[in-house]
Amino acid sequence: MTDAAITVEGLRKRYGDVRAVDGVSLEVVSGEFYGILGPNGAGKTTTLELIEGLREPDEGTVRLLGLPSWPRNPDLLRRIGVQLQSSAFFEKLTAREQIRSFASLYGVSADRADAMLETVGLTGKADVRDTELSGGQAQRLSIACALVHDPELVFLDEPTTGLDPQARRNLWDLLREINGQGRTVVLTTHYMDEAELLCDRVAVMDAGRVLRVGRPRDLIEELGVANLEDVFLRLTGREYRE
Amino acid sequence: MSALSSLSKVMFLGLIRDRTAVFFMLVLPLLFLVLFGALFQGEGGSRSTVVQYGEVTVLDELDEEHLAALSEALVLERTGDREDALERLRAGEVDAVVWEETPGTLELRYSAADEARAGAVRGLVNSLVQDANVAATGQPPAFRMSTERVEDESIRAIQFLAPGLLGWAIAMGASFMSAFTLVNWRRKRLLRRLWLAPIRPGAVVGARIGVSLGLAMAQLVLFLAVAVIPFYGLRLTDMWWLSIPLVACGTLAFMAVGLLIGAVTSTEEAANGVLQAVIMPMAFLSGSFFPTEVMPGWLEPIARLLPLKHLNEALMGVLSRGEGWGTALPVMGGLLLFAAVVAAIAARLFRWEAK
């Protein structure tokens, strides 16, 4: 047994002339909190989707918990939890109905679903529909839906985007807790303070490639700058992105 | 709960909590049936009302048998107030007023508001006068007419409306639901999310088909329940239950139409627009709202290509005309073939992401 939770080798994906992912290799250790950083259009989300097995790579391989993520493998899917960029909720259902529905897709009991709702502090909102939840509450529900089957490996795509500072900090505590329980967590984010605080290691991406991988503190030291944001700007430049 | 039953529950709740969807798929078609059924109820079988003032020989001398035959076509009222009778005629309450001005001269006043009824009343009274004339000669009539009614050609409004509106309701419900599930789940990335859940794709498809079939059967039951109440008076024929497999096949055919439209549109609004543009003209051409005989002839070959036309006709056949397997089977086969072809095209055009 290897203790690599994720092994990615030579991943490539192109759309027409655009090389969305252009030779990404990385390894995430079991129990690690790993961040994928990059400006808009850097290929973070496509990379994450290739790793999750949502898309077929043109080249390269992805192994999650020792198993290939493509083609689709239900036995592997039972062991990973995914939160997609936008909140994927069913129409017209309350928070409790949402999480119980997701739970049943994984063969998890309604009691366990209700307990998960409690964990993310949404028991008081159990009978509220997703459209009436605040941004932070919706994100917590979305994460709860990703965690309801107790996955070993969790993917979160920009979980804190659009949240106010209180909701972000509240969510950070939740993410730390998830990682603290021994789960491997991979997240993408725009916020460097968040990555610096939460992640054991980060990969900085641009133009479909991984520019640098390391512990935030090591990267800051290596480049002789004040914080991870400066590392990011140094690596990816200052010009505007789409 | 299994994935199939929990996805079915999710789709069912999503439907019944959507008031707009419930209104357009269940309430509106039923309202149409209730309203149109009541509006056209009198048509065809209705009798004209004729008011007789004073003594009218040709009417007064009719024997029992002739009176009974006459009463099938008109209601005869007698009055002693001619001005009041004429006033009622002008108000449209009665169809004609008749009196004998001088012995042997009948005066008939009728309203021109309803050409068909006016013609019927004129013809009836005239034939009574001619019969009396022939009888007065003491000779046997030189010409006779023998008539016989052909049952099949006379359709009461409800026999036509119930199958037609039901077909429309099925087409609308099935196509809207499958298009909306596809577009909504793609836009919210639920399709992606479900791809990453350990379920079989068949569970999603099966749940969608199951819930749509359930709704279609609810529509069938509601329609028949309304149509058979005595006020509307649909009399079901022995083979009415063939409407169940017909409705099921129709549901699959229109789910495929919805999938195709869902595959090529990105938002619920766009899907709704395209669905309206497809389903409404098809319903008109297929005779869901009024008989297609009134349409110009060149539309007929176009209508023949529409699945709803065949569904409507087959439903009318098994519900109202006593037709059986011979009518239902070819249409069921055709609808299933149509469903397979359209679903295959939809699968080819399917996209995971909205444009």
HADDOCK unambig.tbl for C-alpha pairs under 7 A between the chains (distance, minus, plus):
assign (segid A and resid 74 and name CA) (segid B and resid 198 and name CA) 4.32 0.50 0.50
assign (segid A and resid 74 and name CA) (segid B and resid 199 and name CA) 6.93 0.50 0.50
assign (segid A and resid 75 and name CA) (segid B and resid 198 and name CA) 6.95 0.50 0.50
assign (segid A and resid 77 and name CA) (segid B and resid 196 and name CA) 6.06 0.50 0.50
assign (segid A and resid 77 and name CA) (segid B and resid 197 and name CA) 5.93 0.50 0.50
assign (segid A and resid 77 and name CA) (segid B and resid 198 and name CA) 5.45 0.50 0.50
assign (segid A and resid 78 and name CA) (segid B and resid 198 and name CA) 5.88 0.50 0.50
assign (segid A and resid 86 and name CA) (segid B and resid 188 and name CA) 6.93 0.50 0.50
assign (segid A and resid 87 and name CA) (segid B and resid 188 and name CA) 6.94 0.50 0.50
assign (segid A and resid 88 and name CA) (segid B and resid 188 and name CA) 5.17 0.50 0.50
assign (segid A and resid 88 and name CA) (segid B and resid 189 and name CA) 5.51 0.50 0.50
assign (segid A and resid 88 and name CA) (segid B and resid 190 and name CA) 5.01 0.50 0.50
assign (segid A and resid 88 and name CA) (segid B and resid 193 and name CA) 6.92 0.50 0.50
assign (segid A and resid 89 and name CA) (segid B and resid 190 and name CA) 6.72 0.50 0.50
assign (segid A and resid 91 and name CA) (segid B and resid 14 and name CA) 5.51 0.50 0.50
assign (segid A and resid 92 and name CA) (segid B and resid 14 and name CA) 5.40 0.50 0.50
assign (segid A and resid 92 and name CA) (segid B and resid 17 and name CA) 6.53 0.50 0.50
assign (segid A and resid 101 and name CA) (segid B and resid 6 and name CA) 6.03 0.50 0.50
assign (segid A and resid 104 and name CA) (segid B and resid 1 and name CA) 5.79 0.50 0.50
assign (segid A and resid 104 and name CA) (segid B and resid 2 and name CA) 6.34 0.50 0.50
assign (segid A and resid 104 and name CA) (segid B and resid 3 and name CA) 6.19 0.50 0.50
assign (segid A and resid 104 and name CA) (segid B and resid 6 and name CA) 6.59 0.50 0.50
assign (segid A and resid 105 and name CA) (segid B and resid 2 and name CA) 6.88 0.50 0.50
assign (segid A and resid 105 and name CA) (segid B and resid 3 and name CA) 4.83 0.50 0.50
assign (segid A and resid 105 and name CA) (segid B and resid 197 and name CA) 6.68 0.50 0.50
assign (segid A and resid 105 and name CA) (segid B and resid 199 and name CA) 6.59 0.50 0.50
assign (segid A and resid 106 and name CA) (segid B and resid 197 and name CA) 6.90 0.50 0.50
assign (segid A and resid 106 and name CA) (segid B and resid 198 and name CA) 6.44 0.50 0.50
assign (segid A and resid 107 and name CA) (segid B and resid 2 and name CA) 6.99 0.50 0.50
